[in-house]
């Protein structure tokens, strides 16, 4: 079962109260309760947390529910790891710490850092298997990532833009986005993330203290095991990163991981995993997210999933889901997404 810390729902009750929601039936529907969420370190089913947030957004007719939760968050809500993050010398190293302890923060959430010339894309992806609509979780994660960047860079720093994969919300729902991000926004993009200057990644953090960073590392290491990532997890992460470039193949991934095909297959065999199953899993996770972006054509989605033609993508989709991509897309939008965002 995929699990997340109860801290992932920090701010839920405060936002629900603001919107006049009765939380008891919503918690019961998601298989949760207040006592389960009382301890921030308590592990809860990830699917239950996602369901609670999506159903709460629908019940309140407020599609910015997750973003409102993110607005209330502090870096300290990440837990003890925040002590280590805040004293890193650069943003790049702070994000590396997030990646290192990903399995102890939210193992279903991954951050991809892609450099293109003088620009860096910080792409976030939340994945469950099988996939489910998770817009609210995505908004929370993006809001927290933005706050990490602002903490490292200072209050006067601004990124090039923040990208969101869904349609621009109507007023007055737009106000929360302007408050939260205070920078150019792009809606209807093919990913959720932040675009920054490459120079920002290695700019010195004025709050960094090497002695405190070493002390925090010792303290965190003594209490928290970051968890060893399996080769299957490494391969899955590489597939997500390489899919857009059309390099998520049994040849391209070993190169990215600094190994060869035979060694990679042998290591996957030891974990009873296969490259084709991992590739299929990533595509299943991503296709529903891309379907929800109504600005993307099916040919665009085929390309984003690593297919050279629409026909090959359609053949995979029909074989996987026993229906055409057009029919699958028509069913993909949740009822809440069809209403005007609050």
CORJOBEL-V308524 format. One record per residue. N is the residue number from 1. RES is the residue in one letter. PHI is phi in whole degrees, 0 to 359 (999 if undefined). PSI is psi in whole degrees, -180 to 180 (none if undefined). D_CENTER is the distance of its C-alpha to the mean C-alpha in whole Angstrom. Layout:
N/RES/PHI/PSI/D_CENTER  N/RES/PHI/PSI/D_CENTER
//
This chain:
1/X/999/136/18  2/X/280/128/15  3/X/238/153/15  4/X/223/160/13  5/X/290/147/15  6/X/299/-21/17  7/X/299/-19/16  8/X/296/-17/12  9/X/254/17/15  10/X/303/130/17  11/X/94/-7/18  12/X/299/-51/18  13/X/293/-34/22  14/X/295/-44/23  15/X/292/-41/21  16/X/300/-40/23  17/X/294/-42/26  18/X/302/-36/26  19/X/267/3/25  20/X/72/30/28  21/X/274/142/26  22/X/271/109/28  23/X/278/-24/25  24/X/303/-52/27  25/X/295/-32/27  26/X/291/-42/23  27/X/297/-44/23  28/X/297/-41/26  29/X/298/-33/24  30/X/272/-2/21  31/X/77/28/23  32/X/237/172/22  33/X/209/163/25  34/X/301/-45/25  35/X/302/-34/26  36/X/295/-27/23  37/X/261/-1/21  38/X/293/-37/24  39/X/263/116/23  40/X/298/-23/20  41/X/271/-5/20  42/X/297/134/20  43/X/272/133/18  44/X/231/159/18  45/X/298/130/17  46/X/299/-39/13  47/X/294/-33/14  48/X/293/-41/17  49/X/296/-43/14  50/X/296/-45/12  51/X/298/-43/16  52/X/301/-45/17  53/X/291/-43/15  54/X/293/-41/15  55/X/289/-32/19  56/X/290/-39/20  57/X/297/-42/18  58/X/292/-43/21  59/X/294/-33/23  60/X/269/-6/23  61/X/55/39/23  62/X/230/97/20  63/X/284/-5/17  64/X/263/21/16  65/X/305/-51/16  66/X/296/-39/13  67/X/293/-35/13  68/X/296/-37/17  69/X/295/-43/15  70/X/298/-35/13  71/X/298/-29/17  72/X/274/-11/18  73/X/286/151/16  74/X/243/157/18  75/X/302/-31/17  76/X/296/-18/19  77/X/293/-16/17  78/X/291/-22/15  79/X/106/-161/18  80/X/300/-26/21  81/X/298/-24/18  82/X/299/-31/18  83/X/298/-37/22  84/X/285/-39/21  85/X/295/-48/18  86/X/294/-22/21  87/X/257/11/24  88/X/289/146/22  89/X/289/-25/24  90/X/219/164/22  91/X/298/-40/18  92/X/303/-46/18  93/X/289/-31/19  94/X/295/-42/17  95/X/290/-31/13  96/X/295/-36/15  97/X/296/-42/16  98/X/302/-44/12  99/X/294/-39/12  100/X/298/-40/15  101/X/256/21/14  102/X/305/-42/11  103/X/293/-18/13  104/X/259/-7/15  105/X/257/-59/12  106/X/197/101/9  107/X/291/-14/10  108/X/272/-5/8  109/X/250/129/4  110/X/235/149/5  111/X/241/123/7  112/X/252/132/9  113/X/248/114/12  114/X/239/127/15  115/X/257/133/18  116/X/224/99/21  117/X/64/-125/24  118/X/268/9/24  119/X/242/142/20  120/X/238/133/17  121/X/256/122/13  122/X/259/100/10  123/X/259/130/8  124/X/250/142/4  125/X/219/125/3  126/X/253/124/4  127/X/231/131/7  128/X/236/153/11  129/X/232/112/14  130/X/288/160/16  131/X/289/158/13  132/X/211/158/13  133/X/301/128/12  134/X/218/42/9  135/X/300/-41/10  136/X/294/-43/10  137/X/298/-41/8  138/X/299/-41/5  139/X/294/-41/8  140/X/298/-48/9  141/X/299/-41/6  142/X/292/-40/7  143/X/296/-41/11  144/X/293/-42/10  145/X/300/-42/10  146/X/298/-41/12  147/X/291/-35/15  148/X/298/-45/14  149/X/298/-44/15  150/X/295/-37/18  151/X/298/-42/19  152/X/286/-35/20  153/X/262/-18/21  154/X/102/157/23  155/X/294/-21/24  156/X/272/-6/25  157/X/285/143/22  158/X/223/141/21  159/X/281/174/18  160/X/297/-45/19  161/X/189/166/17  162/X/248/134/14  163/X/249/135/13  164/X/230/139/11  165/X/276/-1/12  166/X/251/174/14  167/X/291/154/18  168/X/301/128/19  169/X/287/152/20  170/X/280/159/24  171/X/291/147/26  172/X/272/7/26  173/X/296/-18/22  174/X/290/-23/21  175/X/302/-40/23  176/X/296/-33/20  177/X/291/-42/18  178/X/294/-37/21  179/X/291/-44/21  180/X/289/-44/17  181/X/256/-34/17  182/X/51/46/20  183/X/200/171/20  184/X/302/139/20  185/X/241/142/18  186/X/235/122/17  187/X/256/160/16  188/X/72/24/16  189/X/278/174/15  190/X/267/12/13  191/X/202/164/10  192/X/253/126/8  193/X/173/-168/8  194/X/232/136/12  195/X/252/123/15  196/X/232/164/17  197/X/288/142/21  198/X/301/-36/21  199/X/296/-26/24  200/X/297/-32/21  201/X/296/-30/19  202/X/244/12/23  203/X/291/139/25  204/X/294/133/26  205/X/279/115/25  206/X/296/-19/28  207/X/270/-3/27  208/X/292/139/26  209/X/225/107/29  210/X/305/-40/29  211/X/295/-44/32  212/X/292/-34/29  213/X/297/-43/26  214/X/295/-42/28  215/X/296/-43/29  216/X/297/-40/26  217/X/299/-44/25  218/X/296/-42/28  219/X/294/-48/27  220/X/295/-43/24  221/X/296/-31/25  222/X/287/-23/28  223/X/249/-35/25  224/X/241/126/22  225/X/270/120/22  226/X/296/-18/18  227/X/83/132/19  228/X/276/128/20  229/X/282/133/17  230/X/287/164/19  231/X/295/-32/20  232/X/298/-40/19  233/X/294/-39/15  234/X/296/-43/16  235/X/295/-44/17  236/X/299/-41/14  237/X/296/-42/12  238/X/294/-38/15  239/X/300/-45/15  240/X/300/-40/12  241/X/288/-36/13  242/X/265/-12/17  243/X/302/-45/16  244/X/298/-31/17  245/X/272/2/20  246/X/71/22/21  247/X/247/12/22  248/X/277/65/20  249/X/240/169/23  250/X/294/-14/25  251/X/266/-39/27  252/X/286/-39/24  253/X/294/-46/21  254/X/302/-39/24  255/X/300/-44/25  256/X/295/-30/22  257/X/267/2/22  258/X/72/34/25  259/X/222/-168/27  260/X/238/170/29  261/X/299/-46/29  262/X/296/-44/31  263/X/296/-43/30  264/X/297/-45/26  265/X/297/-38/28  266/X/294/-41/30  267/X/291/-36/27  268/X/293/-38/25  269/X/300/-39/28  270/X/296/-29/28  271/X/264/9/25  272/X/55/44/26  273/X/234/159/23  274/X/227/150/24  275/X/299/-43/22  276/X/297/-37/23  277/X/292/-40/21  278/X/292/-41/18  279/X/298/-43/18  280/X/296/-39/19  281/X/298/-46/16  282/X/298/-43/13  283/X/296/-40/15  284/X/296/-41/16  285/X/295/-39/12  286/X/276/-28/12  287/X/296/-38/15  288/X/293/-36/14  289/X/296/-44/11  290/X/291/-36/14  291/X/299/-35/17  292/X/291/-19/15  293/X/271/101/16  294/X/289/-8/20  295/X/278/-16/20  296/X/274/130/20  297/X/281/163/23  298/X/299/-34/23  299/X/295/-36/24  300/X/296/-44/21  301/X/296/-41/19  302/X/303/-44/21  303/X/295/-43/21  304/X/295/-26/17  305/X/269/4/17  306/X/92/10/20  307/X/267/138/23  308/X/280/-22/26  309/X/224/156/27  310/X/295/-35/27  311/X/297/-43/29  312/X/292/-38/28  313/X/296/-45/24  314/X/298/-39/26  315/X/296/-43/28  316/X/298/-45/25  317/X/294/-44/24  318/X/297/-39/27  319/X/291/-35/28  320/X/279/-38/24  321/X/242/-1/24  322/X/59/37/28  323/X/198/167/28  324/X/281/155/27  325/X/302/-36/24  326/X/298/-44/26  327/X/292/-41/26  328/X/297/-38/23  329/X/291/-37/21  330/X/298/-28/24  331/X/267/-5/23  332/X/281/-30/19  333/X/286/126/19  334/X/289/155/19  335/X/306/-38/22  336/X/296/-33/20  337/X/288/-16/19  338/X/271/-8/22  339/X/265/166/24  340/X/293/128/24  341/X/294/141/21  342/X/268/none/22
//
